[in-house]
Structures are given as C-alpha cells and as structure tokens.
Amino acid sequence: MIPASRILSIFLLSALLLACSGEKPVSCLPYDLNKPAEVLKLPGRLKEISGITFWNISKMACVQDEKGIIYLYDIRKDKIKKELSFGDDKDYEGITNVHDTLYVLCSNGDIFEVEQPGLDSQLTTTYKTFLNKHNNCEGLCFDESNQRLLIACKGRPAKGTAAKSMKAIYSFSLQTKTLDPSPVYEVDPDTVMNWLHEEEKKYSSWTDVFTSSTHDEKDGLFEPSELAIHPVTRELYLLSSVGKKLVVLNTDGSIKCVVRLDPHMYKQPEGITFSPEGDMYISDEGKEGKANILHFAYQQ
C-alpha cells in the first residue's frame, strides 16, 4: 500500500507541473503583495486604524474610526510618539498631509483642516460638503499636481452627480475650500470585476492551483475604503476592504491593474500611503488581534 503522505506528495507535484504548463502570472504592480518587507504590529490604541499618511521620514499620522485624535506613530521605533486631539469623537476614515497641515475626512463628508498640529497654535477648521453618511466617504488623499484633495465614496455617489452603480471620486479645491459637484473619476465595479476575470482567465491553471478556493459573498464587490497617488508614476491606487482588492487607475481614470488581496493576510485593509521613494504602506484593522501596517518595497 502506498503511504498517504506519498500520495499527497504525488498529487501536489502533479498540480505544480500542470500549473507550470501554463503561462506564469505577471504582476501588473511594482510590489509583491504576498511578501511585505516588514510588518509593523500596532499598539491597542490603533486597533481601529482607518487612515495613514506620512508626517515626516520616520513618523506617520494616523486616525482611527472612533476618536477625534491624530496619532503620530514612529515606524522606526514602533511606538506612538504623540496624540493630538482635533475634534469630537466621530467616524473618521481618512487623513492626508498637505505641507504639514493635516486634513481628516469624516464618513459624512466633513473635512477637518488641522493647522500647526501639535503646537500651542494648533487650529482646526471644519468644512461641510454636499456629501453625507449615505455616500459613506472613506478615502482621502492629496493631489499635489492639481492642488486638491481627492475623496472616494464607499457608498453611492451624491444624488445627481453620477449613476448609482458607480463609485465616485470627488475633488476638494485647496484654493477655494469647496467640493466640485462633478466627480473627477467614476469607477464602475462591474468593469473592475470584468478586468480581473479577464486577467485571471489568462493564467487559469496557475490561479486554480494557487488561489484560495474560499470566497465569500462579498468577493465580487468593489467599495473603495482608501486611495493614494503614487509619488513616482502619479497613478491612483484604490484600496477596497470589501471584496479585498487593489485597483490602480491611469492618470486618465482608465483601469491599469486589478489584484485580489489574500484575505488571510489582509483582514480589513483600510489605509494606504506611499513614501516619497515609492514604498507602499497598507494599514489593516485588528479584527482578531493587533492591527498592523504592511510595508512593501517599490520594485522599479
């Protein structure tokens, strides 16, 4: 009788040879999303981390879902260095740094401008927009080329601005401090899924063997939870915790890349940012343990 362990080895070898008979998948990303350069385990106060941005070369400014506090987290020393109160407790989802002024996004569309953060002269100004809780605003980033903030809605677009089926990205002018009523980008979730399925067809023998067969009912969804502009390519990265996907848009808004995120590694990815050199950082809420930040080296 052939030992069970030998039968398993033969099966795995056969599966590997079958996969190798097809074309090996080529990543459309300059990152290996399965091999982070480092994993930063965050303290308990950041268990609900929802947004990250670089404050300086060694510190990130972070917000979490429930507190009106900006946490300055030292990525080198792995500790919170300072907590800056800026507002009442609300559902804060995004944060971005604009030349040392921090902007924080609330899920109802309110934008908080925090000038001189951490100093006695710290000043918080709130800007109301036409967005609301039904739009579920989660993504915020600085578009330096156009001197504006970009806001991604996880929920439906604002009424009359885009089709209900689309995911809208709006622009907030830093000169006029107003939100443009017309989305600067519109992303169709069906197009995202079609793009992904077409790519996976090319490498079906590989994905059949190496892709996890466990999918939930949200696997086909795309609901952006954060966004960031790549400092080198200027492409727009959209992170979707629901459905576990990362989508990259060209500067004209067309889709360049869609990849699935391993649900075993990415429990609830809610934040994304880049270092000036192009390294990517993704924050993951602590659903079943500590939250973390995954660091990926830029592979030019």
Secondary structure, DSSP 8 states (H G I E B T S, - for coil): ---HHHHHHHHHHHHHHHHHTS-----SSSS-TTS-SEEEE--GGGTTEEEEEESSSSEEEEEESS-SEEEEEETTTTEEEEEEE-S-S--EEEEEEETTEEEEEETTS-EEEEESTTSTT-EEEEE--S--TTT-EEEEEEEGGGTEEEEEESS---TTTS-TTSEEEEEEETTT--B-SS-SEEE-HHHHHHHHHHHHHHTHHHHHHHS-S---TTTT--B--EEEE-TTT--EEEEETBTTEEEEE-TTS-EEEEEE--TTT-SSEEEEEE-TT--EEEEE--SSS--EEEEE----
